[in-house]
Amino acid sequence: MRYDSIIIGAGHNGLICAAYLARSGQRVLVLEAADTAGGLASTREFFPGFRTSVAHTTSHFSAKIAADLDLAAQGYRPGAGPLPTIGLDVAGNHVVIGKDGVSGVSQADERSYRSYHAALNKFAGALQPFWMKTMPGIGDNSPGELLTFASLGLRLRMLGRADMLEFLRVATLPMRDLMDEYFDNPLLQAALSWDGMVGSKLAPRSPNSAVFTLLYRMLGEHQGLHTIPGAGMEGLIKALQGAATAAGVETRCNSQVARVIIEGDENGQRATGVELAAGECIHADRVISSADPQRTFLQLVGARHLEIEFTNRICRLRCEGYVAKLHLALKGLPVFPGLEQPDGRMIIAPELDAIEFAFDDAKYGQCSQNPVMELVIPTLYEPSLAPAGQHVLSAQVMYVPAKLKGGWTSEARSALTERVLDELERYAPGLRELVVHAEMLTPADLERSHNVTGGHWHHTEFSIDQMLMMRPTYQAAQYSTPIPGLYLCGAGSHPGGGLMGGPGHNAAHEILK
C-alpha cells in the first residue's frame, strides 16, 4: 500500500500533524519505534503498579489544536485549574505563585510581581499569534510571508513606544538581570526563573534567551502556570491518538525507521518512503519526521544526500540534554513541613546562585552536590497511577549532563539517585522511609529509550540563534527541507518543545498549502 504521508514518530507533534493531514483527506501512516505512542509524554509502568511519564505537566498546550481536533470528543479534559508553583524552603517558609498572585514574600515583592506579570503577559500576548504559524525565511519572500513580518512588526508597535522598547530590552536579558530588577526574595527569584531554563543548557547568567523562553511558555490560557490534564499525560496522548484514528490515521508501534528512502541522483533527488529496521520498505508521496533534526538528517537521511554547508550546520546544533528524571514509588504521601498538601509544582532551588552553581558543575561533566529540581506528585490528581493509598513522585533534576565525566555507569547513576534523595529528605523528612522503588533516567538514558539525540527535551536548544525563522537552521526552518518530499514536524522546529503542539500543527498546514 502506498501512502500520501508517512510520519516518523508518534509523539504528540507527530500525532497532531497526522490528524490534520488525515482530516484533509490524506492517507497517513505513523511509525513509532516504541511499543506505545506519546514519546516523552507516554505513560509507562516503572515499578509493578506504579506508572508515570517523563513529561509530568503541561503549561501551554494549544487550545486551538484541542478545538480543531475535537479532543473533547476523545475524552480530553484540560485539567481543573493551574497548579501553584511553590518555591520550597527548608524551614517551611515557602513562596507560592498562583493565579491570584504570590504569597510568602514582602509587600514590595508582591507589588513587583504584579508589575512583572503584567509586563511579561503583555509581551507574550504580542508574540502569541506567531507561534502557531510558519515563520518565513529571510529573503525572496512572497506577499503572504511579507505580511507575516508586517503583522509581527505591527503587534510590537501596538505595544506603544515605551513598551516596545522595553520588550526589545527584556526579551534577551539574562534571567539573573531580570530577577534582580524586580525582586529581593531569593526563593521567588529562583522559582520564577525556572521555566526560562528548564530543559535547556541555560543558567541565570547565560547571555542568551531564557526570558524569550519564558514568554513562549506564557502563551497558554494560564499564562505560564502549569496543569495536569484530566487522566494525566495519558489522557492527553490517548485523546490525540483517538483524534488521529478517527480521522483515518494508521499507527504502527514497534516499527523503528532505519532510514529515509532517497531516490534520484545529483540532478535531483526526493524522499519516497522509509525502510524499517526489520527490512520492510514503505513508500509515500512525502515523509515527515518528528524525530530531532540531527537524528533525521545525520542518521535517517545520511550526509551523502546533503550539501556540506547544511550538514555542518546540523552538526553544530546544540543538543546535549541537561535534565534527568527521577521516579519514586512511595507507600504513602510525603509530608513537606509548611504545606497542608504537596499539591503543587514544587521547586527546590533556594536561590539563583544554587541554579548557577549546579550549571557550572554540569558544564564540566559533573553533577552538583546540591541538585536543583522540580517535583510533582501526579497521583494526587490521577490516583490510578499507583495502588490505592500509595503515590508516585516525579522529579525533573536540572543540570545533569548527558556526557558525564567517566561515563554513566550504574555506580554513577546510583550516586546521583542518593544525592537527590538526600536533598528531598531535607525538605520532606521521612521521605526515604516511604520509598519502595527509585528510577533515575539520565539524559543518556532518555536518548536510548526515546531516540532523542543527547536526551534533549526540545531536540535542540531554544536559543536566539535556533528559534523562529532559524529553527533548527535555515533551509529547514519552514518545515520543508533541502530534500523534496521530506519535512520536519518535531520539537526541533518552530516554535519549539514542550507539550504545546505548534510544530505538528504548523508543519501540517505548511504541507497542505
C-alpha positions as CSV (number, residue, x, y, z in Angstrom):
1,M,0.0,0.0,0.0
2,R,1.3,3.5,-0.8
3,Y,0.5,6.4,1.5
4,D,0.2,10.2,0.9
5,S,2.3,10.8,4.0
6,I,4.5,8.8,6.4
7,I,5.2,10.3,9.8
8,I,8.2,9.2,11.8
9,G,7.4,9.2,15.5
10,A,4.1,9.1,17.4
11,G,4.9,11.8,19.9
12,H,2.3,14.5,20.4
13,N,3.6,16.5,17.4
14,G,3.6,13.5,15.1
15,L,0.0,12.6,16.1
16,I,-1.2,16.2,15.7
17,C,0.4,16.5,12.3
18,A,-1.1,13.2,11.2
19,A,-4.6,14.1,12.4
20,Y,-4.6,17.4,10.5
21,L,-3.4,15.7,7.3
22,A,-5.8,12.8,7.5
23,R,-8.7,15.2,8.2
24,S,-7.8,16.9,4.9
25,G,-8.2,13.6,3.1
26,Q,-4.7,12.2,3.1
27,R,-3.9,8.5,3.7
28,V,-1.4,8.8,6.6
29,L,0.8,6.2,8.3
30,V,2.5,7.0,11.6
31,L,5.5,4.8,12.6
32,E,6.7,4.6,16.2
33,A,9.7,2.7,17.4
34,A,8.4,2.2,21.0
35,D,5.5,-0.1,21.9
36,T,3.3,2.9,22.8
37,A,2.6,6.3,21.4
38,G,3.4,9.6,23.2
39,G,7.2,10.0,23.1
40,L,8.4,11.7,26.3
41,A,4.8,12.1,27.4
42,S,4.0,8.4,27.2
43,T,2.9,6.8,30.4
44,R,4.7,3.6,31.5
45,E,5.0,1.3,34.5
46,F,8.3,1.9,36.1
47,F,7.6,-0.5,39.1
48,P,4.8,-3.0,39.4
49,G,1.6,-1.0,40.0
50,F,3.3,2.4,39.6
51,R,3.1,4.4,36.4
52,T,4.2,7.9,35.2
53,S,5.6,9.8,32.2
54,V,8.8,11.8,31.7
55,A,6.7,14.9,30.9
56,H,4.6,15.4,34.0
57,T,2.7,18.7,33.5
58,T,1.6,21.0,30.6
59,S,1.8,24.8,30.6
60,H,0.8,25.9,27.1
61,F,-0.9,23.1,25.2
62,S,-2.7,24.8,22.3
63,A,-6.4,25.4,22.9
64,K,-6.7,25.8,19.1
65,I,-5.4,22.3,18.5
66,A,-7.8,20.9,21.1
67,A,-10.7,22.6,19.4
68,D,-9.6,21.8,15.8
69,L,-9.2,18.1,16.5
70,D,-12.2,18.0,18.9
71,L,-10.1,16.4,21.6
72,A,-13.0,16.7,24.0
73,A,-14.9,14.1,22.0
74,Q,-11.9,11.8,22.7
75,G,-12.2,12.3,26.4
76,Y,-9.6,15.1,26.8
77,R,-10.0,17.4,29.8
78,P,-7.5,20.2,30.2
79,G,-7.5,20.0,34.0
80,A,-9.4,21.6,36.8
81,G,-7.1,24.6,37.0
82,P,-3.5,25.7,37.2
83,L,-1.1,24.3,39.8
84,P,0.5,26.7,42.2
85,T,4.3,26.9,41.8
86,I,5.9,26.5,45.2
87,G,9.4,27.6,46.0
88,L,10.3,25.2,48.8
89,D,12.1,26.4,51.9
90,V,13.8,24.0,54.3
91,A,12.3,25.8,57.3
92,G,8.8,25.7,55.8
93,N,8.6,29.4,54.8
94,H,7.6,28.6,51.2
95,V,6.9,31.0,48.4
96,V,3.7,30.3,46.5
97,I,3.0,31.6,43.0
98,G,-0.6,31.1,41.9
99,K,-3.3,32.5,39.6
100,D,-4.1,35.3,42.1
101,G,-0.5,36.4,42.7
102,V,2.3,35.5,45.0
103,S,2.4,34.8,48.8
104,G,5.2,34.3,51.3
105,V,7.1,37.4,50.3
106,S,7.3,41.0,51.3
107,Q,4.7,43.6,50.2
108,A,7.2,45.2,48.0
109,D,7.8,41.9,46.2
110,E,4.0,41.3,45.9
111,R,3.7,44.7,44.2
112,S,6.7,44.0,42.0
113,Y,5.2,40.6,41.0
114,R,2.0,42.3,39.8
115,S,4.1,44.7,37.6
116,Y,6.3,41.9,36.4
117,H,3.5,39.6,35.5
118,A,1.5,42.3,33.7
119,A,4.5,43.3,31.6
120,L,5.5,39.8,30.6
121,N,1.9,38.8,29.9
122,K,1.6,41.8,27.6
123,F,4.8,40.9,25.8
124,A,3.8,37.2,25.5
125,G,0.4,38.4,24.0
126,A,2.2,40.3,21.3
127,L,4.0,37.2,20.2
128,Q,1.2,34.7,20.7
129,P,-0.2,34.6,17.1
130,F,3.2,33.8,15.6
131,W,3.9,30.6,17.5
132,M,1.1,28.9,15.5
133,K,2.2,29.8,12.0
134,T,5.2,29.3,9.8
135,M,7.8,32.0,10.3
136,P,9.1,33.0,6.9
137,G,12.7,32.7,5.9
138,I,14.8,35.8,5.2
139,G,14.9,37.0,1.5
140,D,12.8,36.3,-1.6
141,N,9.6,36.4,0.4
142,S,6.1,36.0,-1.1
143,P,3.5,38.7,-0.4
144,G,2.0,36.4,2.3
145,E,5.3,36.0,4.0
146,L,5.9,39.7,4.0
147,L,2.5,40.2,5.5
148,T,3.6,37.9,8.4
149,F,6.6,40.0,9.1
150,A,4.5,43.2,8.8
151,S,2.0,41.7,11.3
152,L,4.7,40.9,13.8
153,G,6.1,44.5,13.5
154,L,2.6,45.9,13.8
155,R,1.8,43.9,17.0
156,L,5.1,45.2,18.6
157,R,4.3,48.7,17.5
158,M,0.8,48.4,19.1
159,L,2.5,47.9,22.4
160,G,3.4,51.6,22.3
161,R,6.8,53.1,22.0
162,A,7.8,52.7,25.7
163,D,6.6,49.1,25.9
164,M,8.1,48.1,22.6
165,L,11.5,49.4,23.7
166,E,11.1,47.6,27.0
167,F,10.2,44.3,25.2
168,L,13.3,44.6,23.0
169,R,15.4,45.1,26.1
170,V,13.8,42.4,28.2
171,A,13.5,39.7,25.6
172,T,17.2,38.8,25.5
173,L,18.2,39.7,29.1
174,P,20.0,37.1,31.2
175,M,17.4,35.8,33.7
176,R,19.5,37.0,36.6
177,D,19.3,40.6,35.5
178,L,15.5,40.5,35.1
179,M,15.0,38.9,38.5
180,D,17.3,41.3,40.2
181,E,15.5,44.3,38.7
182,Y,12.1,43.2,40.1
183,F,12.6,41.1,43.3
184,D,14.5,40.8,46.5
185,N,13.3,37.4,47.8
186,P,15.8,34.7,46.6
187,L,13.2,31.9,46.6
188,L,10.9,33.9,44.5
189,Q,13.7,34.8,42.0
190,A,14.6,31.1,41.6
191,A,11.1,29.8,41.2
192,L,10.1,32.5,38.7
193,S,13.3,31.9,36.6
194,W,12.8,28.1,36.4
195,D,10.6,28.0,33.4
196,G,13.0,30.1,31.4
197,M,15.8,27.5,31.8
198,V,14.4,24.0,32.5
199,G,15.2,21.6,29.7
200,S,17.9,23.7,28.2
201,K,21.6,24.4,28.6
202,L,21.0,27.8,30.1
203,A,21.6,29.3,33.6
204,P,20.6,32.6,35.2
205,R,23.6,34.4,33.9
206,S,23.5,33.0,30.4
207,P,23.6,35.9,27.9
208,N,21.0,34.3,25.6
209,S,17.3,33.8,25.6
210,A,15.9,32.5,28.9
211,V,13.4,35.3,29.0
212,F,12.3,34.7,25.5
213,T,11.8,31.0,26.5
214,L,9.7,32.2,29.4
215,L,7.5,34.3,27.1
216,Y,7.0,31.2,24.9
217,R,5.8,29.2,27.9
218,M,3.3,32.0,28.9
219,L,1.2,31.7,25.7
220,G,-1.3,29.4,27.3
221,E,-4.6,30.3,29.0
222,H,-3.0,30.1,32.4
223,Q,-0.2,32.5,31.5
224,G,2.7,30.2,32.3
225,L,1.3,28.3,35.3
226,H,1.2,24.5,34.9
227,T,-1.6,22.0,34.8
228,I,-2.1,18.2,34.8
229,P,-4.7,17.2,32.3
230,G,-7.7,15.0,33.3
231,A,-6.5,11.4,33.4
232,G,-2.9,12.8,33.4
233,M,-0.5,12.8,30.5
234,E,-2.0,9.5,29.4
235,G,-5.4,11.3,28.9
236,L,-3.9,13.8,26.5
237,I,-2.0,11.2,24.5
238,K,-5.0,8.9,24.3
239,A,-7.1,11.8,23.1
240,L,-4.6,12.7,20.4
241,Q,-4.4,9.0,19.3
242,G,-8.2,8.9,19.2
243,A,-8.4,12.0,17.1
244,A,-5.8,10.7,14.7
245,T,-7.6,7.3,14.4
246,A,-11.0,8.9,14.0
247,A,-9.5,10.9,11.1
248,G,-8.3,7.7,9.4
249,V,-4.6,7.7,10.5
250,E,-2.9,4.3,10.7
251,T,-0.4,4.0,13.6
252,R,2.1,1.2,13.9
253,C,4.1,0.8,17.1
254,N,7.3,-1.3,17.4
255,S,8.2,-0.1,13.9
256,Q,11.5,1.6,14.1
257,V,12.6,3.5,11.0
258,A,16.1,2.7,9.9
259,R,16.4,5.1,7.0
260,V,14.5,7.5,4.8
261,I,14.5,6.2,1.2
262,I,16.0,8.8,-1.1
263,E,15.7,8.3,-4.9
264,G,17.3,10.2,-7.7
265,D,20.8,11.4,-8.5
266,E,22.9,14.6,-8.5
267,N,20.4,16.1,-10.9
268,G,17.5,15.7,-8.5
269,Q,16.5,13.5,-5.5
270,R,13.4,13.0,-3.5
271,A,12.2,11.3,-0.3
272,T,9.9,8.5,-1.4
273,G,9.4,6.4,1.7
274,V,11.2,4.7,4.6
275,E,12.9,1.4,5.4
276,L,12.2,-0.2,8.7
277,A,14.8,-1.8,10.9
278,A,13.1,-5.1,10.1
279,G,13.8,-4.5,6.4
280,E,10.3,-3.6,5.2
281,C,10.1,-0.7,2.7
282,I,7.0,1.5,2.7
283,H,6.5,4.2,0.1
284,A,4.7,7.6,0.2
285,D,4.5,10.9,-1.6
286,R,6.2,12.5,1.4
287,V,8.0,11.7,4.6
288,I,7.5,13.8,7.7
289,S,9.9,13.4,10.6
290,S,9.0,14.3,14.2
291,A,12.5,13.0,15.2
292,D,15.1,15.5,16.2
293,P,17.0,17.3,13.4
294,Q,20.3,15.6,14.0
295,R,18.8,12.1,14.0
296,T,16.7,12.9,11.0
297,F,19.4,14.3,8.8
298,L,22.6,12.5,10.0
299,Q,21.1,9.1,10.7
300,L,17.9,8.6,8.8
301,V,18.9,10.5,5.7
302,G,22.7,10.5,5.7
303,A,25.2,13.2,5.0
304,R,25.8,11.8,1.5
305,H,22.4,13.2,0.4
306,L,23.0,16.7,1.9
307,E,25.2,19.7,0.9
308,I,28.2,20.1,3.1
309,E,27.3,23.5,4.4
310,F,23.9,22.3,5.5
311,T,25.4,19.2,7.1
312,N,27.8,21.3,9.1
313,R,25.0,23.5,10.5
314,I,23.1,20.4,11.5
315,C,26.2,19.0,13.2
316,R,26.7,22.3,15.1
317,L,23.2,22.2,16.6
318,R,23.4,22.2,20.4
319,C,21.5,19.1,21.5
320,E,23.1,18.0,24.8
321,G,20.3,17.2,27.4
322,Y,20.7,18.6,30.9
323,V,17.7,17.2,32.7
324,A,17.5,13.8,34.5
325,K,14.1,12.3,35.6
326,L,13.6,10.7,39.0
327,H,10.5,8.5,39.6
328,L,9.8,7.4,43.1
329,A,7.2,4.7,44.1
330,L,6.0,5.7,47.6
331,K,4.0,3.7,50.1
332,G,2.5,6.9,51.4
333,L,2.2,10.6,50.9
334,P,5.3,12.6,51.9
335,V,5.0,15.5,54.3
336,F,6.6,18.8,53.5
337,P,6.6,21.0,56.6
338,G,4.7,24.2,55.9
339,L,2.4,22.7,53.3
340,E,-1.0,21.3,54.1
341,Q,-0.8,19.2,50.9
342,P,2.1,18.8,48.5
343,D,-0.4,19.5,45.7
344,G,1.5,22.0,43.5
345,R,4.6,22.1,41.3
346,M,7.4,22.4,43.8
347,I,10.8,23.9,43.1
348,I,13.9,23.0,45.1
349,A,16.3,25.9,44.3
350,P,16.9,28.2,47.3
351,E,18.4,31.0,45.2
352,L,19.7,31.9,41.8
353,D,23.3,31.1,42.7
354,A,22.2,27.5,43.6
355,I,21.0,27.1,40.0
356,E,24.1,28.8,38.6
357,F,26.5,26.6,40.6
358,A,24.7,23.4,39.5
359,F,25.0,24.6,35.9
360,D,28.7,25.3,36.4
361,D,29.2,21.7,37.6
362,A,27.4,20.3,34.6
363,K,29.5,22.3,32.1
364,Y,32.4,20.3,33.2
365,G,30.7,16.9,33.1
366,Q,29.8,16.7,36.7
367,C,26.7,16.6,38.8
368,S,26.1,19.1,41.6
369,Q,26.4,18.2,45.2
370,N,23.4,20.4,45.8
371,P,21.0,19.4,43.0
372,V,18.1,21.7,42.0
373,M,14.8,20.2,40.8
374,E,11.1,20.5,40.1
375,L,8.7,17.9,41.5
376,V,5.1,17.0,41.4
377,I,3.0,14.1,42.9
378,P,0.8,13.2,40.0
379,T,-1.2,10.6,42.0
380,L,-2.9,13.5,43.8
381,Y,-4.6,14.3,40.5
382,E,-4.7,10.8,38.9
383,P,-4.9,8.1,41.7
384,S,-4.9,5.3,39.1
385,L,-1.1,5.8,38.6
386,A,-0.4,3.9,41.9
387,P,-2.0,1.3,44.1
388,A,-4.7,2.6,46.5
389,G,-3.2,4.8,49.2
390,Q,0.3,4.9,47.6
391,H,1.9,7.6,45.4
392,V,4.3,8.5,42.7
393,L,6.7,11.4,43.0
394,S,8.0,12.7,39.7
395,A,11.1,15.0,39.7
396,Q,13.0,16.8,37.0
397,V,16.6,17.2,38.1
398,M,18.3,20.0,36.3
399,Y,21.9,20.3,35.2
400,V,22.7,16.6,34.9
401,P,25.0,16.3,31.9
402,A,24.3,13.8,29.1
403,K,28.1,13.3,28.9
404,L,29.2,12.6,32.4
405,K,32.9,12.6,33.1
406,G,33.8,9.0,33.4
407,G,30.5,7.9,31.8
408,W,27.1,6.9,33.1
409,T,27.9,3.7,35.0
410,S,25.5,2.0,37.3
411,E,27.5,3.4,40.2
412,A,27.3,7.0,38.9
413,R,23.6,6.7,38.4
414,S,23.1,5.3,42.0
415,A,25.3,8.1,43.4
416,L,23.1,10.7,41.7
417,T,19.9,9.0,43.0
418,E,21.3,9.0,46.5
419,R,22.3,12.7,46.2
420,V,18.8,13.7,45.0
421,L,17.1,11.6,47.7
422,D,19.3,13.3,50.4
423,E,18.1,16.7,49.1
424,L,14.5,15.6,49.0
425,E,14.8,14.3,52.6
426,R,15.8,17.8,53.7
427,Y,12.5,19.2,52.5
428,A,10.3,16.2,53.3
429,P,11.8,14.5,56.4
430,G,10.9,10.8,56.4
431,L,10.5,10.6,52.7
432,R,13.3,7.9,52.4
433,E,11.2,5.6,54.6
434,L,8.4,5.8,52.1
435,V,10.4,4.8,49.0
436,V,9.5,1.4,47.6
437,H,11.5,1.9,44.4
438,A,13.5,4.7,42.7
439,E,14.2,5.0,39.0
440,M,16.7,7.6,37.7
441,L,16.7,8.3,34.0
442,T,19.7,10.4,32.9
443,P,19.8,12.3,29.6
444,A,21.8,9.4,28.2
445,D,19.0,7.0,29.3
446,L,16.4,9.2,27.6
447,E,18.5,9.2,24.4
448,R,18.5,5.4,24.4
449,S,14.8,4.9,25.3
450,H,13.3,7.7,23.3
451,N,15.7,8.1,20.3
452,V,16.3,11.7,21.2
453,T,19.8,13.0,20.4
454,G,21.6,13.9,23.7
455,G,18.4,13.2,25.6
456,H,17.4,16.8,24.9
457,W,13.7,17.5,25.6
458,H,13.4,20.2,23.0
459,H,15.5,18.3,20.4
460,T,17.8,21.3,20.1
461,E,18.4,24.4,22.3
462,F,15.7,27.0,22.4
463,S,18.1,30.0,21.9
464,I,18.1,33.1,19.9
465,D,20.1,31.6,17.1
466,Q,17.9,28.5,17.0
467,M,14.4,29.9,17.1
468,L,11.7,31.5,15.0
469,M,12.8,31.6,11.3
470,M,16.1,29.9,12.2
471,R,14.8,26.8,14.0
472,P,16.5,24.4,13.6
473,T,18.6,26.2,10.9
474,Y,17.9,27.9,7.6
475,Q,16.9,25.7,4.7
476,A,14.9,23.6,7.2
477,A,13.2,26.2,9.3
478,Q,9.9,26.3,7.4
479,Y,9.2,22.6,7.9
480,S,10.4,21.7,4.3
481,T,14.0,20.6,3.9
482,P,16.6,20.6,1.2
483,I,15.3,17.2,0.1
484,P,12.0,17.5,-1.7
485,G,9.3,15.3,-0.1
486,L,11.0,15.4,3.3
487,Y,9.5,17.6,6.1
488,L,10.1,18.2,9.8
489,C,7.3,18.4,12.4
490,G,9.1,17.8,15.8
491,A,10.2,19.9,18.7
492,G,13.3,21.0,16.8
493,S,11.1,23.1,14.5
494,H,9.4,26.4,15.2
495,P,8.0,27.2,17.7
496,G,9.9,24.6,19.9
497,G,9.5,22.0,22.5
498,G,7.2,21.3,25.4
499,L,3.7,19.9,25.3
500,M,2.4,22.7,23.1
501,G,1.8,21.1,19.7
502,G,2.8,24.0,17.5
503,P,5.4,22.2,15.3
504,G,2.9,19.4,14.4
505,H,0.1,22.0,13.7
506,N,2.3,24.3,11.6
507,A,4.0,21.5,9.6
508,A,0.6,20.1,8.6
509,H,-0.7,23.4,7.5
510,E,2.5,24.2,5.5
511,I,2.3,20.8,3.8
512,L,-1.4,21.4,3.0
513,K,-0.5,24.6,1.2
